[in-house]
Amino acid sequence: MSENQSRRSFLQNLGVGLGTTAAAFAVPSVMAIPEGKPQKDEKKLGVALLGLGSYAKNQLAVGLENAKNCYLAGIVTGTPAKAEEWSKKYNIPAKNVYNYQNFDEIANNKDIDIVYVVTPNSLHREFVVRAAKAGKHVMCEKPMATSVEDSIAMIKACQEAGVQLGIGYRLHFEPFTQEVVRIGQKKVFGDVRFMQTNFGFTIGDPTQWRLKKAMAGGGPLMDVGIYCVQASRYVTGEEPLWVTAQYGETIDKVKFKDVEETVSWQMQFPSGAMVNGFSSYRSNIEQLYVSAEKGFLQLSPAYSYGPIKGKTQEGDMKMPVVHHQTVMLEEVCKEFLATKKFPKHIDGEEGLRDMKILMAIYEAAQTGKRISLV
Ligand code: NAD
């Protein structure tokens, strides 16, 4: 079973439908796209998706079709067949179709307000910096980059170009997540004392970029463990003081010669809240459990595309089920149309805070030491 199949069947078990696997990567010199009719809609922000793989195709394109205040205005792809397929499907004119070589010419394209980078992690820096230099606002997928250094360079490039940088933290706009943030940060059940947060899935195809450290930056921690780190930060509204961490023994030594198969970590927050985190490419698990002075809350599924389910000691949480990417795109664009800024809580600094913690978890696992974050 390929990774996409494996990830898909796991997510489908959770009620999530994903489409087909991304086609092979190739670099074209010319795009054979017929001229379509220009479709700039003045009331909507034009978004260009860069990297038309699984997440762009199955989630973000759907979000852009459904969102009221933005639309898929352009694409950037290395695969001519995808350029043709997407252009036809979304009525994208040839002048809004780019490859990775001519992408910088997007600077002259008034139809494109935002470039959304959806490539393997190690390429985020290059494309965010190029989009910023082209004067475009940028959304970038999580994890923001594969190093703290790259994250800082991306923030700097966007600041220097005077463009907005947002990280695709879709759960920030998801109602169950917003409710746990409210309960945690408003101390509805008193102080949070302990959190258990897990996210993992069984990975397939051994050749995929997620298993290559140079492209992914690490294993499950970078890919899905980041959601657990996010959760512990947004439930407490605090930054962790320190981390300790351990790698699990590698069981599949062929598949996991480059990145970790499983990692556990512990952290403590200034209020005293303790966190146990776990991430794996060997376990289908996703759960958030929060124990507070006067109650508990639990999300399970907690982090995938949903439907997310939750309960507290008062019973089942009744929140609307939404399409995560649609509400994220709508909220980001709503804020931008009103203020010329992306929401602060998903900005580059937020991405950088996570990157520092992820790197500290790796350092703790490698050294066996407690790593201070203050
Ligand atoms: P994918 O492999 O399906 O797609 C990656 C795309 O990048 C492909 O279209 C590929 O052709 C293109 N690409 C460009 N240059 C490449 C190169 N040199 N090597 C390989 N591919 C290259 O991956 P994906 O699952 O779509 O993930 C893309 C990004 O989106 C990652 O950063 C991932 O973490 C993120 N993601 C986020 C979520 C979420 O829920 N927020 C979910 C899935 C993926």
Residues whose N, C-alpha, C, O or C-beta is under 5 A from the ligand:
A	BS01	NAD	A22 A23 F25 G51 L52 G53 S54 Y55 A56 V118 T119 P120 N121 E141 K142 P143 G168
